[in-house]
Amino acid sequence: MDKFSHKSDDALLLAFKAGDNKAYEVIYDRYWELLFRFARKMLQDDAAAKDVVQEVFTVFWIKAPEGNVRPPLAAFLYTVTRNRILDIVRHLKIENEYLRSLRTFIQQSDAIPDRLYIEKQLYDQIEREIMNLPEKMRVVFEKSRKEFKTSQQIADELGISEKTARNQISNAIRILKDKLGDSMNIFLVFF
């Protein structure tokens, strides 16, 4: 990899197109952090930013040997990153609009035939995300929301401080809101 570290992006691109995977590694090392910071700044989410950068390098891996990547390399990588971020943002807007529409529909109709089904689907989605919480956080959160225990009761039962219990509940709510968006607000209204 040392023989490539001083080479220009164009030379690395040519070497990778010619089948030298070490050139790919240098390109990856050179651009991963820059693309990650760019994606994280736009998405405000480390995990989503990592996913975007991984997708960008997957696209690069596939397209470069086919000759579909032309210099300047940085422009290609940033364009693919930007386009993937825009796709995510568009998807989130559509998802949030759908959830707003669903919430309005549920609030306006007390006797809809599908209401129980919709509530069940929403409840199942929320339950799946609760099960994905770290175990200790999940236990504290469930005692708070399902068993209706206070932070002090949870702390006494689990042998932790009340502040730790409050922090775990707060962190769980934040994580769930990040994962579920408006679904979490619907959960707080209905459950």
CNS distance restraints for C-alpha pairs under 8 A (distance, minus, plus):
assign (resid   1 and name CA) (resid   5 and name CA) 6.47 0.50 0.50
assign (resid   1 and name CA) (resid  22 and name CA) 5.65 0.50 0.50
assign (resid   1 and name CA) (resid  23 and name CA) 7.25 0.50 0.50
assign (resid   1 and name CA) (resid  25 and name CA) 7.61 0.50 0.50
assign (resid   1 and name CA) (resid  26 and name CA) 6.82 0.50 0.50
assign (resid   2 and name CA) (resid   6 and name CA) 7.73 0.50 0.50
assign (resid   3 and name CA) (resid   7 and name CA) 7.80 0.50 0.50
assign (resid   4 and name CA) (resid  12 and name CA) 7.04 0.50 0.50
assign (resid   4 and name CA) (resid  22 and name CA) 7.67 0.50 0.50
assign (resid   4 and name CA) (resid  23 and name CA) 6.35 0.50 0.50
assign (resid   4 and name CA) (resid  26 and name CA) 6.81 0.50 0.50
assign (resid   5 and name CA) (resid  26 and name CA) 6.28 0.50 0.50
assign (resid   7 and name CA) (resid  11 and name CA) 6.05 0.50 0.50
assign (resid   7 and name CA) (resid  12 and name CA) 6.43 0.50 0.50
assign (resid   8 and name CA) (resid  12 and name CA) 6.25 0.50 0.50
assign (resid   9 and name CA) (resid  13 and name CA) 6.02 0.50 0.50
assign (resid   9 and name CA) (resid  27 and name CA) 7.45 0.50 0.50
assign (resid   9 and name CA) (resid  71 and name CA) 7.95 0.50 0.50
assign (resid   9 and name CA) (resid  72 and name CA) 7.42 0.50 0.50
assign (resid   9 and name CA) (resid  73 and name CA) 6.17 0.50 0.50
assign (resid   9 and name CA) (resid  74 and name CA) 7.87 0.50 0.50
assign (resid  10 and name CA) (resid  14 and name CA) 6.23 0.50 0.50
assign (resid  10 and name CA) (resid  71 and name CA) 6.12 0.50 0.50
assign (resid  10 and name CA) (resid  72 and name CA) 6.87 0.50 0.50
assign (resid  10 and name CA) (resid  73 and name CA) 6.87 0.50 0.50
assign (resid  11 and name CA) (resid  15 and name CA) 6.16 0.50 0.50
assign (resid  12 and name CA) (resid  16 and name CA) 6.10 0.50 0.50
assign (resid  12 and name CA) (resid  23 and name CA) 5.26 0.50 0.50
assign (resid  12 and name CA) (resid  24 and name CA) 7.39 0.50 0.50
assign (resid  12 and name CA) (resid  26 and name CA) 7.79 0.50 0.50
assign (resid  12 and name CA) (resid  27 and name CA) 7.08 0.50 0.50
assign (resid  13 and name CA) (resid  17 and name CA) 6.09 0.50 0.50
assign (resid  13 and name CA) (resid  23 and name CA) 7.24 0.50 0.50
assign (resid  13 and name CA) (resid  24 and name CA) 7.82 0.50 0.50
assign (resid  13 and name CA) (resid  64 and name CA) 7.63 0.50 0.50
assign (resid  13 and name CA) (resid  71 and name CA) 7.85 0.50 0.50
assign (resid  13 and name CA) (resid  73 and name CA) 7.24 0.50 0.50
assign (resid  14 and name CA) (resid  18 and name CA) 6.17 0.50 0.50
assign (resid  15 and name CA) (resid  19 and name CA) 6.56 0.50 0.50
assign (resid  15 and name CA) (resid  20 and name CA) 5.54 0.50 0.50
assign (resid  15 and name CA) (resid  23 and name CA) 6.07 0.50 0.50
assign (resid  16 and name CA) (resid  20 and name CA) 4.75 0.50 0.50
assign (resid  16 and name CA) (resid  21 and name CA) 5.90 0.50 0.50
assign (resid  16 and name CA) (resid  22 and name CA) 7.60 0.50 0.50
assign (resid  16 and name CA) (resid  23 and name CA) 5.32 0.50 0.50
assign (resid  16 and name CA) (resid  24 and name CA) 5.82 0.50 0.50
assign (resid  16 and name CA) (resid  64 and name CA) 7.48 0.50 0.50
assign (resid  16 and name CA) (resid  65 and name CA) 7.08 0.50 0.50
assign (resid  17 and name CA) (resid  64 and name CA) 5.85 0.50 0.50
assign (resid  17 and name CA) (resid  65 and name CA) 4.48 0.50 0.50
assign (resid  17 and name CA) (resid  66 and name CA) 7.64 0.50 0.50
assign (resid  17 and name CA) (resid  67 and name CA) 7.10 0.50 0.50
assign (resid  18 and name CA) (resid  65 and name CA) 7.26 0.50 0.50
assign (resid  19 and name CA) (resid  65 and name CA) 7.30 0.50 0.50
assign (resid  20 and name CA) (resid  24 and name CA) 7.29 0.50 0.50
assign (resid  21 and name CA) (resid  25 and name CA) 6.52 0.50 0.50
assign (resid  22 and name CA) (resid  26 and name CA) 6.46 0.50 0.50
assign (resid  23 and name CA) (resid  27 and name CA) 6.27 0.50 0.50
assign (resid  24 and name CA) (resid  28 and name CA) 6.01 0.50 0.50
assign (resid  24 and name CA) (resid  61 and name CA) 7.89 0.50 0.50
assign (resid  25 and name CA) (resid  29 and name CA) 6.10 0.50 0.50
assign (resid  26 and name CA) (resid  30 and name CA) 5.93 0.50 0.50
assign (resid  27 and name CA) (resid  31 and name CA) 6.07 0.50 0.50
assign (resid  28 and name CA) (resid  32 and name CA) 5.46 0.50 0.50
assign (resid  28 and name CA) (resid  57 and name CA) 7.35 0.50 0.50
assign (resid  29 and name CA) (resid  33 and name CA) 7.61 0.50 0.50
assign (resid  30 and name CA) (resid  34 and name CA) 7.90 0.50 0.50
assign (resid  31 and name CA) (resid  35 and name CA) 6.02 0.50 0.50
assign (resid  32 and name CA) (resid  36 and name CA) 6.00 0.50 0.50
assign (resid  32 and name CA) (resid  53 and name CA) 6.90 0.50 0.50
assign (resid  33 and name CA) (resid  37 and name CA) 6.13 0.50 0.50
assign (resid  34 and name CA) (resid  38 and name CA) 6.27 0.50 0.50
assign (resid  35 and name CA) (resid  39 and name CA) 6.08 0.50 0.50
assign (resid  35 and name CA) (resid  53 and name CA) 6.31 0.50 0.50
assign (resid  35 and name CA) (resid  77 and name CA) 7.86 0.50 0.50
assign (resid  35 and name CA) (resid  78 and name CA) 7.00 0.50 0.50
assign (resid  35 and name CA) (resid  81 and name CA) 7.15 0.50 0.50
assign (resid  36 and name CA) (resid  40 and name CA) 5.92 0.50 0.50
assign (resid  36 and name CA) (resid  49 and name CA) 5.78 0.50 0.50
assign (resid  36 and name CA) (resid  50 and name CA) 6.22 0.50 0.50
assign (resid  36 and name CA) (resid  52 and name CA) 7.96 0.50 0.50
assign (resid  36 and name CA) (resid  53 and name CA) 6.03 0.50 0.50
assign (resid  37 and name CA) (resid  41 and name CA) 6.00 0.50 0.50
assign (resid  37 and name CA) (resid  49 and name CA) 7.84 0.50 0.50
assign (resid  38 and name CA) (resid  42 and name CA) 6.43 0.50 0.50
assign (resid  39 and name CA) (resid  43 and name CA) 5.96 0.50 0.50
assign (resid  39 and name CA) (resid  44 and name CA) 7.94 0.50 0.50
assign (resid  39 and name CA) (resid  49 and name CA) 4.91 0.50 0.50
assign (resid  39 and name CA) (resid  50 and name CA) 7.95 0.50 0.50
assign (resid  39 and name CA) (resid  52 and name CA) 7.10 0.50 0.50
assign (resid  39 and name CA) (resid  53 and name CA) 7.53 0.50 0.50
assign (resid  39 and name CA) (resid  81 and name CA) 7.13 0.50 0.50
assign (resid  39 and name CA) (resid  82 and name CA) 7.73 0.50 0.50
assign (resid  39 and name CA) (resid  85 and name CA) 6.97 0.50 0.50
assign (resid  40 and name CA) (resid  44 and name CA) 5.09 0.50 0.50
assign (resid  40 and name CA) (resid  45 and name CA) 5.65 0.50 0.50
assign (resid  40 and name CA) (resid  46 and name CA) 5.71 0.50 0.50
assign (resid  40 and name CA) (resid  48 and name CA) 7.60 0.50 0.50
assign (resid  40 and name CA) (resid  49 and name CA) 4.94 0.50 0.50
assign (resid  42 and name CA) (resid  85 and name CA) 7.44 0.50 0.50
assign (resid  43 and name CA) (resid  48 and name CA) 7.13 0.50 0.50
assign (resid  43 and name CA) (resid  49 and name CA) 6.71 0.50 0.50
assign (resid  43 and name CA) (resid  85 and name CA) 7.26 0.50 0.50
assign (resid  44 and name CA) (resid  49 and name CA) 7.98 0.50 0.50
assign (resid  45 and name CA) (resid  49 and name CA) 6.08 0.50 0.50
assign (resid  46 and name CA) (resid  50 and name CA) 6.16 0.50 0.50
assign (resid  47 and name CA) (resid  51 and name CA) 6.26 0.50 0.50
assign (resid  48 and name CA) (resid  52 and name CA) 6.18 0.50 0.50
assign (resid  49 and name CA) (resid  53 and name CA) 6.29 0.50 0.50
assign (resid  50 and name CA) (resid  54 and name CA) 6.13 0.50 0.50
assign (resid  51 and name CA) (resid  55 and name CA) 6.19 0.50 0.50
assign (resid  52 and name CA) (resid  56 and name CA) 6.19 0.50 0.50
assign (resid  52 and name CA) (resid  81 and name CA) 6.69 0.50 0.50
assign (resid  52 and name CA) (resid  84 and name CA) 6.64 0.50 0.50
assign (resid  52 and name CA) (resid  85 and name CA) 7.20 0.50 0.50
assign (resid  53 and name CA) (resid  57 and name CA) 6.31 0.50 0.50
assign (resid  53 and name CA) (resid  81 and name CA) 6.82 0.50 0.50
assign (resid  54 and name CA) (resid  58 and name CA) 6.19 0.50 0.50
assign (resid  55 and name CA) (resid  59 and name CA) 6.15 0.50 0.50
assign (resid  56 and name CA) (resid  60 and name CA) 6.16 0.50 0.50
assign (resid  56 and name CA) (resid  77 and name CA) 6.81 0.50 0.50
assign (resid  56 and name CA) (resid  80 and name CA) 6.13 0.50 0.50
assign (resid  56 and name CA) (resid  81 and name CA) 6.02 0.50 0.50
assign (resid  57 and name CA) (resid  61 and name CA) 5.96 0.50 0.50
assign (resid  58 and name CA) (resid  62 and name CA) 6.30 0.50 0.50
assign (resid  59 and name CA) (resid  63 and name CA) 5.94 0.50 0.50
assign (resid  60 and name CA) (resid  64 and name CA) 5.57 0.50 0.50
assign (resid  60 and name CA) (resid  69 and name CA) 7.58 0.50 0.50
assign (resid  60 and name CA) (resid  77 and name CA) 7.67 0.50 0.50
assign (resid  61 and name CA) (resid  65 and name CA) 7.20 0.50 0.50
assign (resid  62 and name CA) (resid  66 and name CA) 7.12 0.50 0.50
assign (resid  63 and name CA) (resid  67 and name CA) 6.52 0.50 0.50
assign (resid  63 and name CA) (resid  68 and name CA) 5.17 0.50 0.50
assign (resid  63 and name CA) (resid  69 and name CA) 6.29 0.50 0.50
assign (resid  64 and name CA) (resid  68 and name CA) 5.56 0.50 0.50
assign (resid  64 and name CA) (resid  69 and name CA) 5.00 0.50 0.50
assign (resid  69 and name CA) (resid  73 and name CA) 7.47 0.50 0.50
assign (resid  69 and name CA) (resid  76 and name CA) 6.98 0.50 0.50
assign (resid  70 and name CA) (resid  76 and name CA) 7.52 0.50 0.50
assign (resid  71 and name CA) (resid  75 and name CA) 7.67 0.50 0.50
assign (resid  71 and name CA) (resid  76 and name CA) 7.55 0.50 0.50
assign (resid  72 and name CA) (resid  76 and name CA) 6.73 0.50 0.50
assign (resid  73 and name CA) (resid  77 and name CA) 6.29 0.50 0.50
assign (resid  74 and name CA) (resid  78 and name CA) 6.03 0.50 0.50
assign (resid  75 and name CA) (resid  79 and name CA) 5.92 0.50 0.50
assign (resid  76 and name CA) (resid  80 and name CA) 6.19 0.50 0.50
assign (resid  77 and name CA) (resid  81 and name CA) 6.14 0.50 0.50
assign (resid  78 and name CA) (resid  82 and name CA) 5.97 0.50 0.50
assign (resid  79 and name CA) (resid  83 and name CA) 6.05 0.50 0.50
assign (resid  80 and name CA) (resid  84 and name CA) 6.15 0.50 0.50
assign (resid  81 and name CA) (resid  85 and name CA) 6.23 0.50 0.50
assign (resid  82 and name CA) (resid  86 and name CA) 6.18 0.50 0.50
assign (resid  83 and name CA) (resid  87 and name CA) 6.21 0.50 0.50
assign (resid  84 and name CA) (resid  88 and name CA) 6.33 0.50 0.50
assign (resid  85 and name CA) (resid  89 and name CA) 6.18 0.50 0.50
assign (resid  86 and name CA) (resid  90 and name CA) 6.05 0.50 0.50
assign (resid  87 and name CA) (resid  91 and name CA) 6.12 0.50 0.50
assign (resid  88 and name CA) (resid  92 and name CA) 6.14 0.50 0.50
assign (resid  89 and name CA) (resid  93 and name CA) 6.18 0.50 0.50
assign (resid  90 and name CA) (resid  94 and name CA) 6.27 0.50 0.50
assign (resid  91 and name CA) (resid  95 and name CA) 6.07 0.50 0.50
assign (resid  92 and name CA) (resid  96 and name CA) 5.95 0.50 0.50
assign (resid  93 and name CA) (resid  97 and name CA) 6.02 0.50 0.50
assign (resid  94 and name CA) (resid  98 and name CA) 6.09 0.50 0.50
assign (resid  95 and name CA) (resid  99 and name CA) 6.24 0.50 0.50
assign (resid  96 and name CA) (resid 100 and name CA) 6.13 0.50 0.50
assign (resid  96 and name CA) (resid 181 and name CA) 7.22 0.50 0.50
assign (resid  96 and name CA) (resid 182 and name CA) 6.56 0.50 0.50
assign (resid  97 and name CA) (resid 101 and name CA) 6.09 0.50 0.50
assign (resid  98 and name CA) (resid 102 and name CA) 6.05 0.50 0.50
assign (resid  99 and name CA) (resid 103 and name CA) 6.03 0.50 0.50
assign (resid  99 and name CA) (resid 182 and name CA) 6.17 0.50 0.50
assign (resid  99 and name CA) (resid 183 and name CA) 6.70 0.50 0.50
assign (resid 100 and name CA) (resid 104 and name CA) 6.16 0.50 0.50
assign (resid 100 and name CA) (resid 182 and name CA) 7.25 0.50 0.50
assign (resid 101 and name CA) (resid 105 and name CA) 6.07 0.50 0.50
assign (resid 102 and name CA) (resid 106 and name CA) 6.10 0.50 0.50
assign (resid 103 and name CA) (resid 107 and name CA) 6.08 0.50 0.50
assign (resid 103 and name CA) (resid 186 and name CA) 6.86 0.50 0.50
assign (resid 104 and name CA) (resid 108 and name CA) 6.08 0.50 0.50
assign (resid 105 and name CA) (resid 109 and name CA) 6.25 0.50 0.50
assign (resid 106 and name CA) (resid 110 and name CA) 7.13 0.50 0.50
assign (resid 106 and name CA) (resid 115 and name CA) 7.25 0.50 0.50
assign (resid 111 and name CA) (resid 115 and name CA) 7.42 0.50 0.50
assign (resid 114 and name CA) (resid 118 and name CA) 6.11 0.50 0.50
assign (resid 115 and name CA) (resid 119 and name CA) 6.03 0.50 0.50
assign (resid 116 and name CA) (resid 120 and name CA) 6.01 0.50 0.50
assign (resid 117 and name CA) (resid 121 and name CA) 6.19 0.50 0.50
assign (resid 118 and name CA) (resid 122 and name CA) 6.16 0.50 0.50
assign (resid 119 and name CA) (resid 123 and name CA) 5.91 0.50 0.50
assign (resid 120 and name CA) (resid 124 and name CA) 5.98 0.50 0.50
assign (resid 121 and name CA) (resid 125 and name CA) 6.19 0.50 0.50
assign (resid 122 and name CA) (resid 126 and name CA) 6.27 0.50 0.50
assign (resid 122 and name CA) (resid 183 and name CA) 7.23 0.50 0.50
assign (resid 122 and name CA) (resid 187 and name CA) 7.76 0.50 0.50
assign (resid 123 and name CA) (resid 127 and name CA) 6.05 0.50 0.50
assign (resid 123 and name CA) (resid 187 and name CA) 7.36 0.50 0.50
assign (resid 124 and name CA) (resid 128 and name CA) 6.17 0.50 0.50
assign (resid 125 and name CA) (resid 129 and name CA) 6.54 0.50 0.50
assign (resid 126 and name CA) (resid 130 and name CA) 6.19 0.50 0.50
assign (resid 126 and name CA) (resid 180 and name CA) 7.42 0.50 0.50
assign (resid 126 and name CA) (resid 183 and name CA) 7.69 0.50 0.50
assign (resid 126 and name CA) (resid 184 and name CA) 7.41 0.50 0.50
assign (resid 126 and name CA) (resid 187 and name CA) 7.61 0.50 0.50
assign (resid 127 and name CA) (resid 131 and name CA) 6.16 0.50 0.50
assign (resid 128 and name CA) (resid 132 and name CA) 6.49 0.50 0.50
assign (resid 129 and name CA) (resid 133 and name CA) 6.77 0.50 0.50
assign (resid 129 and name CA) (resid 176 and name CA) 6.78 0.50 0.50
assign (resid 129 and name CA) (resid 179 and name CA) 7.50 0.50 0.50
assign (resid 129 and name CA) (resid 180 and name CA) 7.94 0.50 0.50
assign (resid 130 and name CA) (resid 138 and name CA) 6.44 0.50 0.50
assign (resid 130 and name CA) (resid 176 and name CA) 7.28 0.50 0.50
assign (resid 131 and name CA) (resid 138 and name CA) 6.88 0.50 0.50
assign (resid 133 and name CA) (resid 137 and name CA) 6.40 0.50 0.50
assign (resid 133 and name CA) (resid 138 and name CA) 5.39 0.50 0.50
assign (resid 133 and name CA) (resid 172 and name CA) 7.13 0.50 0.50
assign (resid 134 and name CA) (resid 138 and name CA) 5.96 0.50 0.50
assign (resid 135 and name CA) (resid 139 and name CA) 6.19 0.50 0.50
assign (resid 136 and name CA) (resid 140 and name CA) 6.33 0.50 0.50
assign (resid 137 and name CA) (resid 141 and name CA) 6.03 0.50 0.50
assign (resid 137 and name CA) (resid 168 and name CA) 5.32 0.50 0.50
assign (resid 137 and name CA) (resid 169 and name CA) 7.02 0.50 0.50
assign (resid 137 and name CA) (resid 171 and name CA) 7.95 0.50 0.50
assign (resid 137 and name CA) (resid 172 and name CA) 6.49 0.50 0.50
assign (resid 138 and name CA) (resid 142 and name CA) 5.99 0.50 0.50
assign (resid 138 and name CA) (resid 172 and name CA) 7.31 0.50 0.50
assign (resid 139 and name CA) (resid 143 and name CA) 6.19 0.50 0.50
assign (resid 140 and name CA) (resid 144 and name CA) 6.24 0.50 0.50
assign (resid 140 and name CA) (resid 154 and name CA) 6.75 0.50 0.50
assign (resid 140 and name CA) (resid 165 and name CA) 6.47 0.50 0.50
assign (resid 140 and name CA) (resid 168 and name CA) 6.61 0.50 0.50
assign (resid 140 and name CA) (resid 169 and name CA) 6.49 0.50 0.50
assign (resid 141 and name CA) (resid 145 and name CA) 6.08 0.50 0.50
assign (resid 141 and name CA) (resid 168 and name CA) 7.05 0.50 0.50
assign (resid 141 and name CA) (resid 169 and name CA) 5.16 0.50 0.50
assign (resid 141 and name CA) (resid 172 and name CA) 6.61 0.50 0.50
assign (resid 142 and name CA) (resid 146 and name CA) 5.12 0.50 0.50
assign (resid 142 and name CA) (resid 147 and name CA) 6.74 0.50 0.50
assign (resid 143 and name CA) (resid 147 and name CA) 4.77 0.50 0.50
assign (resid 143 and name CA) (resid 148 and name CA) 6.35 0.50 0.50
assign (resid 143 and name CA) (resid 149 and name CA) 5.83 0.50 0.50
assign (resid 143 and name CA) (resid 154 and name CA) 6.82 0.50 0.50
assign (resid 144 and name CA) (resid 148 and name CA) 4.95 0.50 0.50
assign (resid 144 and name CA) (resid 149 and name CA) 4.87 0.50 0.50
assign (resid 144 and name CA) (resid 150 and name CA) 6.31 0.50 0.50
assign (resid 144 and name CA) (resid 151 and name CA) 7.19 0.50 0.50
assign (resid 144 and name CA) (resid 154 and name CA) 7.43 0.50 0.50
assign (resid 144 and name CA) (resid 169 and name CA) 7.44 0.50 0.50
assign (resid 145 and name CA) (resid 149 and name CA) 7.46 0.50 0.50
assign (resid 149 and name CA) (resid 153 and name CA) 5.89 0.50 0.50
assign (resid 149 and name CA) (resid 154 and name CA) 6.31 0.50 0.50
assign (resid 150 and name CA) (resid 154 and name CA) 6.24 0.50 0.50
assign (resid 151 and name CA) (resid 155 and name CA) 6.02 0.50 0.50
assign (resid 151 and name CA) (resid 162 and name CA) 5.58 0.50 0.50
assign (resid 151 and name CA) (resid 163 and name CA) 7.84 0.50 0.50
assign (resid 151 and name CA) (resid 165 and name CA) 5.55 0.50 0.50
assign (resid 151 and name CA) (resid 166 and name CA) 5.83 0.50 0.50
assign (resid 152 and name CA) (resid 156 and name CA) 6.11 0.50 0.50
assign (resid 152 and name CA) (resid 161 and name CA) 7.86 0.50 0.50
assign (resid 152 and name CA) (resid 162 and name CA) 5.15 0.50 0.50
assign (resid 152 and name CA) (resid 165 and name CA) 7.66 0.50 0.50
assign (resid 153 and name CA) (resid 157 and name CA) 6.11 0.50 0.50
assign (resid 154 and name CA) (resid 158 and name CA) 6.03 0.50 0.50
assign (resid 154 and name CA) (resid 160 and name CA) 7.99 0.50 0.50
assign (resid 154 and name CA) (resid 162 and name CA) 7.58 0.50 0.50
assign (resid 154 and name CA) (resid 165 and name CA) 6.67 0.50 0.50
assign (resid 155 and name CA) (resid 159 and name CA) 5.58 0.50 0.50
assign (resid 155 and name CA) (resid 160 and name CA) 4.73 0.50 0.50
assign (resid 155 and name CA) (resid 161 and name CA) 5.35 0.50 0.50
assign (resid 155 and name CA) (resid 162 and name CA) 5.06 0.50 0.50
assign (resid 155 and name CA) (resid 164 and name CA) 7.69 0.50 0.50
assign (resid 155 and name CA) (resid 165 and name CA) 5.88 0.50 0.50
assign (resid 156 and name CA) (resid 160 and name CA) 6.70 0.50 0.50
assign (resid 156 and name CA) (resid 161 and name CA) 7.72 0.50 0.50
assign (resid 156 and name CA) (resid 162 and name CA) 7.94 0.50 0.50
assign (resid 160 and name CA) (resid 164 and name CA) 6.48 0.50 0.50
assign (resid 160 and name CA) (resid 165 and name CA) 6.99 0.50 0.50
assign (resid 161 and name CA) (resid 165 and name CA) 6.45 0.50 0.50
assign (resid 162 and name CA) (resid 166 and name CA) 6.22 0.50 0.50
assign (resid 163 and name CA) (resid 167 and name CA) 6.04 0.50 0.50
assign (resid 164 and name CA) (resid 168 and name CA) 6.03 0.50 0.50
assign (resid 165 and name CA) (resid 169 and name CA) 6.26 0.50 0.50
assign (resid 166 and name CA) (resid 170 and name CA) 6.09 0.50 0.50
assign (resid 167 and name CA) (resid 171 and name CA) 5.94 0.50 0.50
assign (resid 168 and name CA) (resid 172 and name CA) 6.02 0.50 0.50
assign (resid 169 and name CA) (resid 173 and name CA) 6.24 0.50 0.50
assign (resid 170 and name CA) (resid 174 and name CA) 6.24 0.50 0.50
assign (resid 171 and name CA) (resid 175 and name CA) 6.11 0.50 0.50
assign (resid 172 and name CA) (resid 176 and name CA) 6.05 0.50 0.50
assign (resid 173 and name CA) (resid 177 and name CA) 6.00 0.50 0.50
assign (resid 174 and name CA) (resid 178 and name CA) 6.15 0.50 0.50
assign (resid 175 and name CA) (resid 179 and name CA) 6.19 0.50 0.50
assign (resid 176 and name CA) (resid 180 and name CA) 5.69 0.50 0.50
assign (resid 176 and name CA) (resid 181 and name CA) 7.68 0.50 0.50
assign (resid 176 and name CA) (resid 184 and name CA) 6.69 0.50 0.50
assign (resid 177 and name CA) (resid 181 and name CA) 4.99 0.50 0.50
assign (resid 177 and name CA) (resid 182 and name CA) 7.34 0.50 0.50
assign (resid 177 and name CA) (resid 183 and name CA) 7.83 0.50 0.50
assign (resid 177 and name CA) (resid 184 and name CA) 5.54 0.50 0.50
assign (resid 177 and name CA) (resid 185 and name CA) 7.84 0.50 0.50
assign (resid 180 and name CA) (resid 184 and name CA) 5.58 0.50 0.50
assign (resid 181 and name CA) (resid 185 and name CA) 7.53 0.50 0.50
assign (resid 182 and name CA) (resid 186 and name CA) 6.46 0.50 0.50
assign (resid 183 and name CA) (resid 187 and name CA) 6.15 0.50 0.50
assign (resid 184 and name CA) (resid 188 and name CA) 6.23 0.50 0.50
assign (resid 185 and name CA) (resid 189 and name CA) 6.34 0.50 0.50
assign (resid 186 and name CA) (resid 190 and name CA) 6.16 0.50 0.50
assign (resid 187 and name CA) (resid 191 and name CA) 5.41 0.50 0.50
